[in-house]
Amino acid sequence: MPKPSDPARPSKAPTYLTVIGLTLTAVGIVIAAVMFIGALPGGLTASEAALPVTVGLIWILFGGCTILVGSALRQRARKQAERHPSPELHPSSTVGEMGTGCATCETALVRNAGRPPHDVDIAKTSAALEERVDDGRMRYLRGDVPLADMLALAQSDLKYTIVSFLHCEECGRTRFWGLCIRGAPSYKVVDAEAPSTWPWDAVPDRLRWAP
């Protein structure tokens, strides 16, 4: 399973289709060429070469269609990625809404050397949030699992998103901390009502993923 901080991986189907299409086209061209050459004077008769040449042309046709389908799928995937880079956790605001000067909730975010928005150290950020909850600077409101269990559940690949909501006792804001097994982590300020409006779903049995 990719780590939660890994970029979402695009489908390889368009690439496979293109490769298959090129292969079919190449085989069809070879068959048609061989039969055409064999039909030259002194070789195969026209009737003997007709069927193989037809088969070769059909292969070329299927190959061309497959290439077109692969290209169309690739274009559609690119457009969808541009419109919705990660609808589950909205990475466009992954680490946004900073700059208010809160020494508690803002400093909980720990970055790594990755490229944004995949530049968040998940383990260290989770540990920083746990520390702030333990010493009373932040309050855990609601989540799929306790903060300490979020990474283990994400690495199990059993649940697509794992989220927690926390309240900062210093600035009074509500923070969202979310992991996505196919996208970037998200740490952002949200409305106070967000925990009650979030689309909560079932968590897999702990025995299946807990260390």
N, C-alpha and C positions, 0 to 999 in steps of 0.2 A: 504493500500500500504506500502511496506517496505520503510524505509528511504533510501535516495540515498547512504548512507554510509554502508548500510547493505551488507553482503556478498551475492553473487548470490546464489539463492536457486535451488538446483538440482531438477529435475522432480521426483515425487513420483510414477510414473507409474511402474518402476521396482519393487518397494516394494509392490504395490498393486497386481501386477501380481503374485509375489511370494506367498503372502498371499492367493490369490484366488487358486493358484495351490496347495498349502498345504491343503486348505480346501477341494477341489475336491478329492485330493488323499485320505484324511482321510475318507471322506464320502464313496468313492468307496471301501476302505478297509473294512469299517464297513459293507456295504451292502454285499460284497463278503463273509466276514466271517460269517455273520448271516445266509446267504443262505447255505453256506457250512455246518455249524453246523446243520441247519435244514434238510439237506439231509442225515444226518447220519441215521443208522438203526432205524426204528420206526418213522422217521420224514417225510420230504417232499420227493417225488420221484425225480429222477434225472431230468426228463422232467419239473417238477414244479420248480425246483431250477435253471434250466439252464438259463432262461431269466434274472432273477434278478442278478445272478452271472455275466452274460455277461455285464449287465448294470453297475455293480460295477467295472468290469475290464475296461470298457470304461471310467468311471469317473477317475479311476487311471491313464489311459493313457493320458486323457486330462489334468489332474492335473500335471503330469510329464512334458508334453510339455509346459504348462504355466510357470512352474518353470524355465525351460530351457530358455524360451524367456525372462523372467524377469532377469535372470542372465546375458544373452547376452546384454540386454539393459543397465544393470548396468555397465558392463565392457566397453561398448562403450562410455557411458557418462563419465566414469572415464578417459578414454584415451583422449577424446575430451577436458576435463577440464585441463588435463596435457599439451596438445598441445596448446590450446587457452584459457587461463584463463579468458580473457575478450577482444575479438578482437576489440570492438568498441573504447575503450579508452586506450588500451595497458597498463594495470596496472603495467607491469614489469618496466615501466618508470614513474609510477605515481608520485613519488616525487623524481625522480632521477635528475641527472645533477646538483646537488648542489655543493657547495664548491668553488665557484669563489669569494666569499667574498663580493657580492653585498648586501649592507645594505638595499636596497629598495625592490627588487623583491623576494629575498630569505626569508626575514623576514616576508613576507606576509603570508607564509604558517604557519598555526596554527594547532598543533597536539592535539590529545586527548589520552585517555588511551586505545584505541582499539588496536587490533593486526594488524600489517602491512599486506596488504596495506590499511586497514580500520581504520587507526589511524589519519585521517585528520578531524579536526573540520570544517565542511562545512560552517556553519553560520558565524563563526569568520573569516575564511579565506576569504569568500566573502566580509565581512565587511572591512577587512584589504585592500583588493584590491580596493574596492570603495573609501576608504579613500585616498589611494595613487593616484587614478585617480582624485579625487576632488582637491587635493592639487598640482597636476601637476607632481608628481614624476613618474607616469605611465600614459600611454595614451591608452584609449580603442580603439581598431582597428575595430573589428567586432565581432558579436555574434548573437546567435539565438534571444536573448532578452537582455535588459539591465542587468547589473550585479545584481542589486537589485531584479530582478524578476526571477533569475535562480532557486532559491530554491523553490519558489511557483510553478513554472512550473514543476519542477521535482516531487514535492509532489502530483501534480494532476494526475500523472500516464498517461498523455496523449501523452507524447513524450519520446522516449527511451533515447536519449542523448541530453543534453543541454550544449553548449560550448560557450566560449568567448576567444578572442585573445587580448592580451595586449602588449604594447611596454614599456620596462623599459627605462626611460630617463637617468638613471644613468649609466647602463652598456650597453645599446643599444640592448639587446636581446629581442626576442619575446617570450612571455609566453602563454601557453595554459592552460586554466582552464575549466575542463569539469566535468559534473555530469552524472551519469548513474543510472537509477532507479533500475537496477538489479546488479550493480557492484560498485567498489570502485571509489571515485573521483580521478581526474587526474590533477596534477599541474606540468608542465614540460616546459623545453626550447624546442622550435621548430624553424624550418627555417623561415626566414622572409617572404617567399612566402607561408607559410602554410595557411594563411587566404584565399588566392585566390584558393588554390587547395583542400580545405576541401569540402567534399560532402554535401553541405548545402541542407536541405529539409524544407518543409513547417512547420510553427509553428501553432498549434491550435489557434482558435479565442481566443483573450484575455478574452472575457466575460466568457469563459468556465473554466478558471483557476485562473485568477487574484483575489486576496483577496478583 
